Amino acid sequence: MRNRSKQIAQEIKQLHGTARRDRVAKHPEAEKLNELPAPPDNLTGRGLEFYMNQGPELLVMGLLNQFNLPLFRSICVYEMELEKLSVKIDRARNISDYQRYRKMFDDACQRQRLTMQEIGLTTVRAKQHKELSRIEKYIYGSN
């Protein structure tokens, strides 16, 4: 059996149908949230939109609790930062700026995806930012 760096939450195992009663870890139960708390004041744009759209879905699935609420909020902050980086990518004036912002964007996407997996939000995001930016259209041609 492989070593796992992180345990998978019991709720996620139940959703996947792989939960076993004999392997339940003894840890304090997290209090599930009944309603979505107000979004943080620093959330704007796509981050706020993500909070308001995905939060209720996580509540319905029973995946949002007092322990992973800060993780969910950090996912929303990542979404807000990805929006800012998308604008910088589109406005890049040379290839080195474009490559630097694109690397930052890809790294932020990866960190966001890993954080999403921790709370069970592993579905592919609705928009993976696959649209070609202005510079990509110039470099690769508009097909």
C-alpha positions as MATLAB code, in Angstrom:
seq = 'MRNRSKQIAQEIKQLHGTARRDRVAKHPEAEKLNELPAPPDNLTGRGLEFYMNQGPELLVMGLLNQFNLPLFRSICVYEMELEKLSVKIDRARNISDYQRYRKMFDDACQRQRLTMQEIGLTTVRAKQHKELSRIEKYIYGSN';
ca = [
       0.000    0.000    0.000;
       1.309    3.441   -0.886;
       1.970    6.081    1.710;
      -0.502    8.912    1.532;
       0.564   12.340    2.634;
      -3.004   13.379    3.514;
      -6.020   11.421    4.626;
      -9.198   11.717    2.618;
     -12.105   13.134    4.594;
     -14.803   10.645    5.604;
     -17.495   12.754    3.895;
     -15.632   12.545    0.585;
     -15.234    8.784    0.957;
     -18.984    8.496    1.553;
     -19.693   10.498   -1.604;
     -17.413    8.184   -3.609;
     -18.866    5.068   -1.970;
     -15.506    3.940   -0.531;
     -16.142    4.631    3.182;
     -15.620    1.737    5.586;
     -16.753    1.808    9.214;
     -13.769   -0.211   10.409;
     -11.351    2.415    9.068;
     -12.872    5.567   10.484;
     -10.214    7.706   12.131;
     -10.900    8.920   15.648;
     -10.851   12.693   15.443;
     -13.117   15.482   16.615;
     -16.221   15.878   14.518;
     -16.418   19.125   12.633;
     -19.608   21.057   13.073;
     -21.336   21.274    9.712;
     -22.555   24.694    8.699;
     -26.286   25.175    8.168;
     -25.965   28.383    6.204;
     -23.227   30.127    4.315;
     -21.558   32.877    6.352;
     -21.265   36.327    4.814;
     -18.358   36.538    2.364;
     -15.158   38.233    3.529;
     -14.945   41.963    2.797;
     -11.853   41.547    0.624;
     -13.617   39.330   -1.944;
     -14.574   41.027   -5.199;
     -15.254   40.088   -8.808;
     -14.916   36.414   -9.669;
     -13.841   35.547   -6.124;
     -17.139   36.820   -4.717;
     -19.086   35.191   -7.540;
     -17.340   31.860   -6.847;
     -18.132   32.172   -3.113;
     -21.820   32.818   -3.770;
     -22.167   30.036   -6.392;
     -20.066   27.215   -4.926;
     -20.734   27.837   -1.218;
     -24.391   26.751   -1.283;
     -23.480   23.662   -3.329;
     -20.890   22.631   -0.736;
     -23.456   23.156    2.028;
     -25.974   20.922    0.258;
     -23.340   18.194   -0.216;
     -22.385   18.486    3.468;
     -18.749   19.284    2.683;
     -18.516   22.736    4.236;
     -17.776   22.812    7.947;
     -16.038   24.993   10.522;
     -12.625   23.476    9.777;
     -12.559   23.814    6.001;
     -14.346   27.167    5.703;
     -10.960   28.986    5.696;
      -9.813   26.685    2.870;
     -12.921   27.529    0.879;
     -12.283   31.222    1.413;
      -8.697   30.815    0.196;
     -10.011   29.125   -2.970;
     -12.159   32.203   -3.559;
      -9.135   34.470   -3.066;
      -7.238   32.359   -5.623;
     -10.140   32.868   -8.029;
      -9.922   36.621   -7.515;
      -6.149   36.574   -8.106;
      -6.587   34.476  -11.254;
      -8.910   37.146  -12.589;
      -6.243   39.819  -12.016;
      -3.550   37.683  -13.640;
      -5.792   37.064  -16.666;
      -5.980   40.800  -17.225;
      -2.197   41.120  -16.894;
      -1.697   38.294  -19.397;
      -4.006   39.974  -21.891;
      -2.234   43.309  -21.467;
       1.316   41.958  -21.622;
       3.390   44.007  -24.031;
       6.197   41.570  -24.686;
       6.791   37.848  -24.597;
       8.830   37.880  -21.371;
       6.033   39.635  -19.456;
       3.529   37.235  -20.976;
       5.584   34.190  -19.972;
       6.114   35.507  -16.423;
       2.405   36.206  -15.882;
       1.423   32.909  -17.504;
       3.743   31.006  -15.126;
       2.234   32.837  -12.146;
      -1.237   32.034  -13.462;
      -0.473   28.328  -13.928;
       1.066   28.094  -10.442;
      -1.985   29.754   -8.883;
      -4.286   27.353  -10.778;
      -2.330   24.381   -9.444;
      -2.454   25.656   -5.839;
      -6.166   26.330   -6.183;
      -6.799   22.824   -7.560;
      -4.900   21.223   -4.664;
      -6.857   23.259   -2.130;
     -10.104   22.278   -3.861;
      -9.199   18.609   -3.494;
      -8.745   19.043    0.249;
     -12.384   20.023    0.731;
     -13.806   17.681   -1.896;
     -14.437   20.207   -4.636;
     -12.632   18.189   -7.285;
     -14.877   18.877  -10.232;
     -13.265   20.656  -13.115;
     -13.833   24.369  -12.845;
     -16.374   25.719  -15.281;
     -13.803   27.842  -16.993;
     -10.190   26.638  -16.982;
      -9.012   29.778  -18.719;
      -8.318   27.922  -21.959;
      -9.372   30.854  -24.097;
      -6.519   32.311  -26.061;
      -5.254   35.674  -24.969;
      -4.429   38.452  -27.377;
      -0.731   37.489  -27.467;
      -1.411   33.775  -27.886;
      -3.607   34.592  -30.894;
      -0.760   36.620  -32.359;
       1.870   33.922  -31.705;
      -0.131   30.855  -32.716;
      -2.526   32.447  -35.169;
      -6.270   32.626  -34.737;
      -7.630   29.190  -35.632;
];
